[in-house]
Each structure stands twice: as structure tokens, then as C-alpha cells.
């Protein structure tokens, strides 16, 4: 844990899709440098929570702030400080990996982008195939490229939706220095892996039908409790 | 930790524009489809009208209806690559001004429309057009193509921005775009008519002014509304 300054604060956070409440009154506070791991069955609201925190979705009710900025009114202030990894790579199939990363670097105004891109491709083992069009990539390669994209601008907060899905053990090791606990960034991670998620969490949130049924420091949570969320 | 500074609107526009043109260069689907549509439509008109040549109001109608329908193909394809693998989210997550997306998308569509417009005008003059326009009439026609295509690009990008947020996006494009383009089509058809008449004629400036006004109004509307359309 790096510090206890709140990086993420949600208060009565509700997000509706039509009549359905995908997030139903979430309250939580996450300190800077801490890791929140969100568990819950499919459709519980994990991805919606990450999309609200990333500014892609607006809260329907309640408040959410990130690094002190109200996401409803000041989302533009924090976008450069967020690294988002979702279910899609957000990369274009007809561009090469390098072209995709250059495009995102320009949109983020990243300094010294060329060197940063080469370092990331090298780190993730994609350097040799960085000039190939992305549509030919395997799911695992696409996930590694998406991780490069998410951390390209050196964000302070990482919002990661099942970041290790589609990755083999070697690839997981490769991306660990970019998204693992050692990077010291504030992280919100959606996970389906009770043991692995618990091991890297400072705080655990369990969601079911959009509501928080579990919110506790990781040290006080057992894998059995997390397993209960899925029953 | 953050080594980034938000990009200027110009820098973000250039990045999106470069990406758009690279994607079309790699997989030339939109331009090819629009050009093929125009050529096919002229052949169909040739047989459907039962004439070897057309002129005047009929010629202007055939040319601009064909170009307007070809434009729908381009408008419908505007955000296709952005929907696959979430490219639009990629833009929205960046601290780049949203206007950059509007300008880059509209410019891309304008470039496609201009290429197809000039290609179609040449094909039309070879396949169907009776009178042979002189240099001055060609110049006037070129000016009309530029002004009309600018309006179509602005309206088209606005509509494509609305459509991408809906499930019935393919229907929305046609349903919204064509009614909004009616004033533009009336103006450009009326303005083209004397240029495509035997004996020739000159450009009617009031239709040109109407096209300019249309472009201005929809340019301002697109600028004012686009942020709200693409964001949640």
C-alpha cells in the first residue's frame, strides 16, 4: 500500500440501462496506490463499474470521483491519468501494432512515444511482430497489445477487466511489470480468479445484480466468501 | 508518473485523419463500393430511361440522386472500423478534444465524396450526358461538387455519430440522412441544371449561396452537437 489518499471514491453510485440497475448504490473508498479487486458472476456489474470509473459511462445517480475529480462533471480532467483495459483491444485490425500504439500515443499526447512504444513491445514479446497487421494476431497477442495500449501514457490509475485472460503463463510474467502490484499504481481489477485476485488485493468488492454484497479489506476475506458470490 | 499532456485539437485531428486514410488504403472498401455503385446506377438509368443521352433537369437529377445514394454508403461505413474492437472507446478514453473526431471523420468523408464525385461526373459525361460542357461549365460543376460534398460530409458525420449509439444504425443512417439532405439536393440540382443543358448556361448564384448557407448551418450544428452524440 503506497498511501491512504483516496484515489477512487464512490458514494451511492447507480448506473441504469433503461429500467435495469446495473450498479445499485455502490459506496467505496480506495486509497492511492491500493488495489481493489471486484468479484461477481457474469452480469453482476463489474464491467459497468470499470466503464463508469473510466468516464466511458456517466453515473445515473450518486457520485464517483477519481483522483479528486468528479467524474460526472470533470471527466476530461482525469482521462490522461487512466489506463483502461476492457474486453476489447481498442486497436484497429488493419493497422500494425506499432501504428496502433502510435495512434493512441498521439491521442494522449505521450512524450517520447517512439521509445516508449519500442520498450513496451519488447517487454511484451511483440517487438518482432510489431509491423504486422493486428487482425492476424492471436487472442493472447491482442491482449498483450491491449495492455501496452493501456499503460502507454503511464497512467496513475489502472482499470483492468480480467487482464490476464487469454494469456499463457509466460505472457502473464511478461505483463506483470506493467500491470502487476509492483508498479505501485492504483488499480481496480475485475476478476473471476478468487485465489489470484485475493492475493493482489488490498480491498475486495463483491457484486451481485449490481449491489455490493461484500466490501472488506483483503486480509479479512476468504476464498470461500468469494466463492459464495458465484453460487 | 504521467508523461503525457493532452494533445491539441489539430494534433488529434491529424492522428485520426491519418488513421482513417491508412485504414481505407489498406482495405479499400468504401471508395470502391461508392464508385462501383455510381457506375452501376448510370448503366441502370441508361436502360431504365430508354435513352442514350440525357440533359437539363433530368441529367442533373440522375447525377445527384446517384451521388446522394452513393454518399449513404460512405456515411454508413464511417464508424464501422471504430465499432469493431472498440476503436471509438479508444478515442473517448483519450484526453483529446471531441471536435477532433468530428473534423477528421467529416474530412475523410469529404475526401471520399470528392474522389467519387469527380469520378462519377466523368463517367456520367461519357455514358449518359448529351451536351458536352465547356471548361467554364466544368469549373462551375466542380465548385458545386465541392460545396455539396462538404454539406453531405457534415450531415453524414452528424448522422453517423447518432447512428453508432443505436442498434438500428444501418436504418437510422438512411432514415435521417436523406430527409436532411433534401434542401441540399434541391439546391445543387437546380444549380447544375443550366450547366447540363444543350446550348449551355451559367451558374445561378442564389443556389450557390443556398448551398453555402446549408454548409454553414450544418457545420455549426455538428460542432455544437457532436460531443453530446458520441459521449454517454
Interface residues (C-beta under 8 A of the other chain):
Chain A: X54 X55 X56 X57 X58 X76 X79 X80 X81 X82 X84 X86 X88 X89 X90 X91 X92 X93 X94 X95 X99 X103 X104 X106 X107 X108 X109 X110 X111 X112 X116 X133 X149 X153 X154 X155 X156 X185
Chain B: X1 X2 X3 X4 X5 X6 X7 X11 X12 X14 X15 X16 X18 X19 X22 X23 X26 X27 X81 X84 X85 X86 X87 X89 X90 X91 X92 X93 X94 X95 X96 X232
